[in-house]
Each structure stands twice: as C-alpha cells, then as structure tokens.
C-alpha cells in the first residue's frame, strides 16, 4: 500500500496536465467520452486514496486503535503514515465531498431551470423562436429537449447557415451533452486539478456538434461561417446557462472547420486507457493491502492480549480460527458488535 495508494494521485496530476491538450487533436466524439471517463476514474481514485491515507494515519492513534482492537505498533511497522499526512488527506477529502455536494445541488437547480424553461415554451415543435432582437441560440435539455433561437439570430444568418446552426444544437440534444458537462463540473468540484478537463470538455463538445453539423449540411465551410457570424452577432450579449452554438473558443472551432476532418487516432486513447487502468488497479490493490494490514494488526493485538499463556494454549489448536481474535462479531463480554 505504501506505493499503490499514491498512484491514483499521480495519475490524476498527469491526466490533468496532458489530457486537455491531447483531447483537442483527435475526433471530438471519442475525445469527449475519454475526458468524461478520465474525470470519473481519477476523481474516484483521488477520493479513495485520500480516504485510505486518512484512515491508515488516524488508525495509529492509540485511542482509535484501542477502539478498533488492533496494534498500533503493527500498523506503524507495516505502513507508517504520519499523522500530518492523514490530517491533510482528511481535510482534502472533507473539502472535496463538501464541494461535490454544493456542485450537485447547483446541477440539480440548473436542470430544473432548463425543464421549467422548456415547459414555458410553445409545445408541438422542437424549435422555439423568441421574439427578441438580441441574437441568441441554445439548446435546453429536457424530455424532449428544445432548441431556442431568437429572431435577431435568424436575421444574422443565411438559409444554409440557419440549417447548420439548428443541426449543431440538435447534436447537443441528441448526444445529451449536458450530462457530459455535469460529470466534468462534479469531478472538478471534487478535485480542482480536474478543471482543465472540464474546460477542454466544453470545447470538445462544441467541436463534436460542429463536425456532425458539417456532415449533416454537407459543407464544413458553411458551418464555419455560421459559427463565426453567430459569435460576432452575439458578442457582448449575456450568454444563457445552456449549450450554445457560440460557446467554446470560436476562432479555434472555425479554424478546425476550415481544415480537413480530424483523423481517428488510437494512440492517445490507448495511453490514457492504460493510465486509467493503472489508477483502478492501484486503488484496488491499496484497498486490499489496507484490509490485510488491519487484519494483521488485529491478530498482533490479540496475541499481545493473550500473553504467553494464551500463545502456548493456542499452539495446541493447529486448525480453526483463533477464538481470541474473533472479536469482530463479539467483544470480551460476549456482546455482538456489528
């Protein structure tokens, strides 16, 4: 456990540094899935490692060891986690969980807001046109989701560009991109180092919608013009709290649309998958080692409590569990503890 418990923390740092830049180059759809999986796995590994470090350190406090019926000496000998490391891990764990709770409440409120906005729109059609001169275009997730476009935005675009804009927003709804955003926001709340993944994820989602819109209208240049004109028209206008065609880094999106389609690369995803597998395996190994460590410390404390007489008598029972160490279900007075 001495090394394996720190591996998820190291993998988190490596992916937080390398993944955002690497995810912008390959095809955006698999890149979005990879970033979502990376965020989930690394956030889980981060919390798990912090929890194991905090438990192992606090378990070496004599009062805690006495309550748990294990040997402090055995714990310190096999896995000497300092109290300072345990305290820092516990504080980081508590802060991450608290931040996760706050972010989850915000996400729930955002979804409720989107649903209320959908209910206020005229029913019967996927598209809702606002009688507003301010250029706006965004997708509202729901069941079903709605595409909202203002008359001011429609006046800024030609017929082909309007079709490209609507195709872009349909991709957001069909791909349920709001769920990807929720994953990145929640994991970034758990660990602020994952915020670069969330920022890269927002750009990748817009690129995903751009690429599929280009395939739908049959022209990458038309989509590039639609994205550029929509962004220029809405410059300075307040952005809605929803998936908008003018989101992300617009110049980079336009540049990518004017270039050939991105190639399908497997090497970055294979390397990332290897790191995520290493993270999961290391966390599982650390958890197993922690359980074995506690069992060993319990047996050591049992042998110490039994003394020489108990140890000698235990030598006549070569098979079966040691009755002295079977205190998980009952204590010394015979009362059960579950």
Phi, psi and omega per residue, in radians:
X1 nan -0.384 -3.067
X2 -0.985 -0.645 -3.118
X3 -1.754 -0.771 -3.010
X4 -1.091 -0.517 -3.110
X5 -1.225 -0.400 -3.135
X6 -1.591 -0.228 -3.096
X7 -1.099 -0.798 3.095
X8 -1.023 -0.600 3.098
X9 -1.152 -0.717 3.124
X10 -1.184 -0.724 3.116
X11 -1.090 -0.663 3.106
X12 -1.050 -0.780 -3.141
X13 -1.132 -0.762 -3.114
X14 -1.098 -0.812 -3.129
X15 -1.204 -0.614 3.121
X16 -1.120 -0.503 -3.138
X17 -1.516 -0.751 -2.986
X18 -1.639 -0.629 -2.999
X19 -1.099 -0.754 -3.104
X20 -1.005 -0.750 3.139
X21 -1.275 -0.688 -3.119
X22 -1.189 -0.514 -3.073
X23 -1.315 -0.252 -3.116
X24 -1.413 -0.241 -3.042
X25 -1.597 -0.763 -3.102
X26 -1.362 -3.028 3.111
X27 -1.007 2.362 -2.986
X28 -1.193 -0.570 -3.089
X29 -1.112 -0.951 3.081
X30 -1.114 -0.505 3.114
X31 -1.139 -0.672 3.113
X32 -1.137 -0.742 3.110
X33 -1.117 -0.704 3.136
X34 -1.135 -0.771 -3.140
X35 -1.096 -0.649 3.111
X36 -1.162 -0.788 3.114
X37 -1.120 -0.723 3.138
X38 -1.085 -0.733 3.141
X39 -1.120 -0.759 -3.127
X40 -1.137 -0.822 -3.072
X41 -1.167 -0.802 -3.094
X42 -1.206 -0.618 3.098
X43 -1.157 -0.712 3.088
X44 -1.130 -0.773 3.100
X45 -1.100 -0.651 3.109
X46 -1.076 -0.874 3.141
X47 -1.128 -0.720 -3.126
X48 -1.115 -0.759 3.131
X49 -1.133 -0.738 3.112
X50 -1.087 -0.712 -3.138
X51 -1.133 -0.742 3.137
X52 -1.157 -0.722 3.115
X53 -1.128 -0.752 3.134
X54 -1.126 -0.759 -3.130
X55 -1.125 -0.811 -3.089
X56 -1.120 -0.645 3.120
X57 -1.245 -0.815 -3.134
X58 -1.213 -0.449 3.137
X59 -1.167 -0.302 3.135
X60 -1.514 -0.036 3.024
X61 -1.265 2.263 -3.048
X62 -0.954 -0.703 -3.131
X63 -1.148 -0.685 3.108
X64 -1.196 -0.729 3.128
X65 -1.110 -0.656 3.119
X66 -1.138 -0.681 3.113
X67 -1.199 -0.611 -3.119
X68 -1.545 -0.101 3.117
X69 1.082 0.814 3.033
X70 -2.323 2.900 -3.032
X71 -1.556 2.190 3.091
X72 -1.177 -0.690 -3.127
X73 -1.064 -0.750 3.137
X74 -1.108 -0.716 3.133
X75 -1.135 -0.788 -3.107
X76 -1.184 -0.532 3.139
X77 -1.271 -0.740 -3.030
X78 -1.496 -0.625 -3.111
X79 -2.578 1.409 -3.043
X80 -1.361 1.424 3.035
X81 -1.509 2.163 -3.080
X82 -1.225 2.747 3.124
X83 -1.152 -0.558 3.112
X84 -1.128 -0.763 3.103
X85 -1.108 -0.710 3.125
X86 -1.127 -0.706 -3.127
X87 -1.157 -0.768 3.115
X88 -1.109 -0.731 3.125
X89 -1.109 -0.724 -3.140
X90 -1.138 -0.715 3.113
X91 -1.132 -0.764 3.118
X92 -1.124 -0.670 3.121
X93 -1.137 -0.796 3.133
X94 -1.119 -0.734 3.121
X95 -1.119 -0.711 3.122
X96 -1.130 -0.739 3.141
X97 -1.193 -0.679 3.097
X98 -1.129 -0.772 3.110
X99 -1.121 -0.636 3.094
X100 -1.093 -0.742 3.116
X101 -1.085 -0.747 3.120
X102 -1.116 -0.769 -3.139
X103 -1.137 -0.650 3.116
X104 -1.119 -0.689 3.096
X105 -1.118 -0.736 3.124
X106 -1.106 -0.723 3.125
X107 -1.130 -0.700 3.103
X108 -1.099 -0.728 3.109
X109 -1.125 -0.660 3.129
X110 -1.129 -0.737 3.119
X111 -1.155 -0.676 3.086
X112 -1.129 -0.694 3.085
X113 -1.083 -0.776 3.132
X114 -1.088 -0.696 3.134
X115 -1.174 -0.692 3.104
X116 -1.130 -0.684 3.102
X117 -1.119 -0.674 3.093
X118 -1.107 -0.703 -3.116
X119 -1.167 -0.483 -3.131
X120 -1.380 -0.325 -3.112
X121 -1.376 2.708 3.090
X122 -1.037 2.427 -3.103
X123 -1.565 2.904 3.047
X124 1.807 -0.362 -3.135
X125 -2.333 2.683 3.099
X126 -1.293 -0.550 -3.074
X127 -1.693 2.312 3.046
X128 -2.108 2.161 -3.122
X129 -1.796 2.116 3.123
X130 -1.521 2.383 3.080
X131 -1.433 1.270 -3.047
X132 -2.476 2.336 -3.140
X133 -1.384 -0.266 3.092
X134 -1.237 2.209 -3.108
X135 -1.185 2.053 3.115
X136 -2.481 2.544 3.044
X137 -2.774 2.104 -3.131
X138 -2.772 2.903 3.137
X139 -1.945 2.369 3.099
X140 -1.879 2.024 3.117
X141 -1.189 2.544 3.136
X142 3.075 -2.912 3.113
X143 -2.257 1.569 -0.056
X144 -1.462 2.939 3.065
X145 -1.363 2.903 -3.108
X146 -2.270 2.603 3.031
X147 -1.834 2.193 -3.096
X148 -2.007 2.180 3.134
X149 -2.364 2.400 3.103
X150 -1.566 2.767 3.103
X151 -1.128 -0.550 3.098
X152 -1.092 -0.663 3.097
X153 -1.216 -0.721 -3.121
X154 -1.113 -0.585 3.131
X155 -1.213 -0.395 -3.106
X156 -1.419 -0.235 -3.002
X157 -2.077 2.648 3.010
X158 -1.418 3.122 -3.082
X159 -1.068 -0.836 -3.122
X160 -1.143 -0.651 3.135
X161 -1.217 -0.604 3.057
X162 -1.094 -0.756 3.118
X163 -1.084 -0.703 3.115
X164 -1.134 -0.712 3.138
X165 -1.103 -0.777 3.138
X166 -1.174 -0.658 3.094
X167 -1.109 -0.670 3.101
X168 -1.046 -0.828 -3.110
X169 -1.203 -0.573 3.097
X170 -1.126 -0.619 3.098
X171 -1.100 -0.706 3.087
X172 -1.016 -0.742 -3.114
X173 -1.279 -0.809 -3.094
X174 -1.138 -0.645 3.130
X175 -1.447 -0.022 -3.096
X176 0.854 0.939 -3.083
X177 -1.188 -0.355 3.101
X178 -1.141 -0.482 3.088
X179 -1.229 -0.669 3.059
X180 -1.062 -0.788 3.132
X181 -1.072 -0.677 3.130
X182 -1.101 -0.730 3.127
X183 -1.065 -0.808 -3.104
X184 -1.175 -0.664 3.138
X185 -1.196 -0.692 -3.133
X186 -1.209 -0.749 -3.139
X187 -1.213 -0.591 3.066
X188 -1.184 -0.508 3.061
X189 -1.201 -0.655 3.104
X190 -1.145 -0.778 -3.085
X191 -2.398 1.901 -3.126
X192 -1.017 -0.380 3.115
X193 -1.150 -0.271 3.138
X194 -1.549 0.051 3.116
X195 -1.074 -0.631 3.056
X196 -1.032 -0.558 3.074
X197 -1.161 -0.682 3.125
X198 -1.154 -0.723 3.119
X199 -1.149 -0.761 3.095
X200 -1.142 -0.622 3.132
X201 -1.102 -0.706 3.105
X202 -1.069 -0.716 3.100
X203 -1.152 -0.729 -3.117
X204 -1.130 -0.643 3.100
X205 -1.097 -0.739 3.101
X206 -1.140 -0.660 3.093
X207 -1.161 -0.660 3.079
X208 -1.021 -0.850 -3.136
X209 -1.148 -0.643 3.109
X210 -1.092 -0.808 -3.084
X211 -1.124 -0.749 -3.129
X212 -1.271 -0.549 3.048
X213 -1.152 -0.684 3.096
X214 -1.117 -0.674 3.093
X215 -1.179 -0.562 -3.127
X216 -1.250 -0.814 -3.099
X217 -1.498 -0.237 3.095
X218 1.407 0.293 -3.133
X219 -2.655 2.074 3.086
X220 -1.253 -0.566 -3.126
X221 -1.165 -0.664 3.125
X222 -1.098 -0.759 3.126
X223 -1.144 -0.682 3.110
X224 -1.080 -0.750 3.111
X225 -1.134 -0.709 -3.139
X226 -1.107 -0.769 3.131
X227 -1.119 -0.786 -3.122
X228 -1.123 -0.809 -3.117
X229 -1.173 -0.691 3.122
X230 -1.110 -0.693 3.138
X231 -1.189 -0.712 3.117
X232 -1.167 -0.673 -3.121
X233 -1.181 -0.625 -3.078
X234 -1.648 0.153 -3.139
X235 -1.098 2.259 -3.127
X236 1.545 -0.284 3.121
X237 -1.407 2.582 3.117
X238 -1.132 2.379 -3.134
X239 -1.492 2.386 3.104
X240 -1.267 2.729 3.114
X241 -1.434 1.047 -3.098
X242 -2.692 3.094 3.128
X243 -1.322 1.990 -3.066
X244 -2.046 2.600 3.138
X245 -1.186 -0.338 -3.125
X246 -1.653 0.225 -3.131
X247 -1.432 2.969 3.112
X248 1.329 -3.030 3.119
X249 -1.458 1.697 -3.011
X250 -1.086 -0.782 3.138
X251 -1.017 -0.718 3.108
X252 -1.165 -0.628 3.105
X253 -1.143 -0.777 3.130
X254 -1.121 -0.730 3.115
X255 -1.067 -0.717 3.129
X256 -1.167 -0.615 3.137
X257 -1.262 -0.512 3.105
X258 -1.410 -0.160 3.074
X259 -1.693 2.969 3.081
X260 -1.089 2.788 3.120
X261 -1.002 2.548 -3.114
X262 -1.156 2.481 3.138
X263 -1.296 2.773 3.075
X264 -1.523 1.915 -3.114
X265 -1.880 2.393 -3.133
X266 -1.864 -0.416 -3.071
X267 -1.082 -0.820 3.128
X268 -1.062 -0.694 -3.132
X269 -1.221 -0.646 3.109
X270 -1.135 -0.742 3.106
X271 -1.131 -0.720 3.106
X272 -1.137 -0.726 3.112
X273 -1.091 -0.635 3.100
X274 -1.120 -0.734 3.114
X275 -1.140 -0.708 3.131
X276 -1.168 -0.660 3.076
X277 -1.118 -0.729 3.096
X278 -1.075 -0.686 3.123
X279 -1.090 -0.834 -3.127
X280 -1.135 -0.785 -3.118
X281 -1.122 -0.700 -3.138
X282 -1.173 -0.702 3.118
X283 -1.146 -0.732 3.103
X284 -1.112 -0.708 3.117
X285 -1.148 -0.713 3.118
X286 -1.129 -0.694 3.113
X287 -1.140 -0.712 3.108
X288 -1.138 -0.740 3.112
X289 -1.116 -0.655 3.129
X290 -1.128 -0.719 3.104
X291 -1.123 -0.749 3.110
X292 -1.133 -0.631 3.124
X293 -1.102 -0.765 3.130
X294 -1.165 -0.715 3.103
X295 -1.056 -0.756 3.137
X296 -1.128 -0.716 3.120
X297 -1.168 -0.602 3.083
X298 -1.160 -0.731 3.120
X299 -1.156 -0.671 3.117
X300 -1.115 -0.721 3.114
X301 -1.172 -0.623 3.122
X302 -1.122 -0.778 3.141
X303 -1.143 -0.634 3.114
X304 -1.191 -0.670 3.112
X305 -1.185 -0.623 -3.094
X306 -1.209 -0.629 3.141
X307 1.361 -3.076 -3.113
X308 -1.059 -0.664 -3.118
X309 -1.165 -0.752 3.132
X310 -1.157 -0.647 3.139
X311 -1.172 -0.660 3.135
X312 -1.179 -0.733 3.133
X313 -1.184 -0.551 3.128
X314 -1.189 -0.352 3.126
X315 -1.238 -0.306 3.106
X316 -1.499 -0.011 -3.140
X317 -2.090 1.477 -3.047
X318 -1.281 -0.377 -3.074
X319 -2.109 2.713 3.059
X320 1.581 2.867 -3.097
X321 -1.262 2.677 3.097
X322 -1.326 2.038 -3.092
X323 -1.076 -0.451 3.134
X324 -1.173 -0.610 -3.045
X325 -1.575 -0.026 -3.107
X326 -1.550 1.113 -3.117
X327 -1.841 0.141 3.125
X328 -1.267 -0.548 -3.120
X329 -1.736 -0.424 -3.122
X330 -2.562 2.534 3.120
X331 -1.616 -2.945 -3.042
X332 -1.146 -0.364 -3.113
X333 -1.661 0.042 3.099
X334 1.533 -0.045 3.120
X335 -1.428 2.444 -3.048
X336 -1.457 2.449 3.061
X337 -2.133 2.080 3.136
X338 -2.052 nan nan
